[in-house]
Amino acid sequence: MCKSPLQSRLQSAVHHKHRAEPLYVTPCSPYYAVHDFGDLTFKHLEKDEHFMHVPFPRTVGRANQLLSGAVSGAVGAGHTCIMLGGDHSLAIGSVEGHAQQCPDLCLIWVDAHADVNTPLTSPSGNLHGQSVAFLLKDLQNKMPEVPGFSWMKPFLSARDLVYIGLRDVDPGEHIILKTLGIQYFSMRDIDRMGIQRVMEVTLDHLLARKRRPIHLSFDIDAFDPSLAPATGTPVNGGLTYREGIYVTEEIHNTGLLSVMDVVEVNPTLGATPEALEATTSLAVDVIASALGQTREGAHIAFPKIPEPKEDTELRL
């Protein structure tokens, strides 16, 4: 099977966890003109001691600072930006860069995990499980000063965040979600309510007061591992293909998608070529549907039904 250009770039961009690739797209109904903004390659700092039990804080902080500038530049130039990761710690820089240009943004986090641990609650210390904690103003007095992140300050209110697809939430994260009153939908909620109702509540919660830019941060492990096996922290019982694509279709239909992250596709964890192919193909479908490709198919719009003429051929 031939890979799409985006699928090939996705595999290239995520082949190493210290690399991210921002793309920006210019609306051109019904398609987008895609401009490759280039890879950002992040160097591992030689002197980067653990902070508490958090590994490589300065390296991750510097990487996110670079990514923040790239995303801010793309959004500031009027483009819709797609960031291909990499692990989910890269969302720190992606969302922060977006907020530089759109301080009133709202965030939809599609993931099996809440990624809202602090260094004081995290069982592992891994920063990809703490991304949201760096963003939330409501946690400002609960977060220690992590080396490498002095360049940013929290800016997002808990009411401007919605989670979809949660099914592996740590105890410390659970108390944060409940204490801050963050709107979230676990897989049990999705089973009970249906994905259509989940998206209705999500968009009403975020947009009822004001229509504003949406930042979609989509972790491929939100899907069931049978669909997306090439990822680092798979959890059984995830989104079906139809549920995941419905999420992105509904976000596209708002006309407010401004930045999208697609993260945690890891080619090194594909046990077979077929597993890698399935995961990257799924990621491409997620991106395409967020940008307007429908399950009816993507077609060029005709102003009217063409009519044959005697001296010309009918060309569809």
Secondary structure, 3 states (H helix, E strand, C coil): CCCCHHHHHHHHHCCCCCEEEEEEEEEECCEEEEEECCCEECCCCCCCCCECCECCHHHHHHHHHHHHHHHHHHHHCCCEEEEECCCHHHHHHHHHHHHHHCCCCEEEEECCCCCCCCCCCCCCCCHHHCHHHHHEHHHHHHCCCCCCCCCCCCCECHHHEEEEEECCCCHHHHHHHHHHCCEEEEHHHHHHHCHHHHHHHHHHHHHCCCCCCEEEEEEHHHECCCCCCCCCCCCCCCECHHHHHHHHHHHHHHCCEEEEEEECCCHHHCCCHHHHHHHHHHHHHHHHHHCCCCCCCCCCCCCCCCCCCCCCCCCC
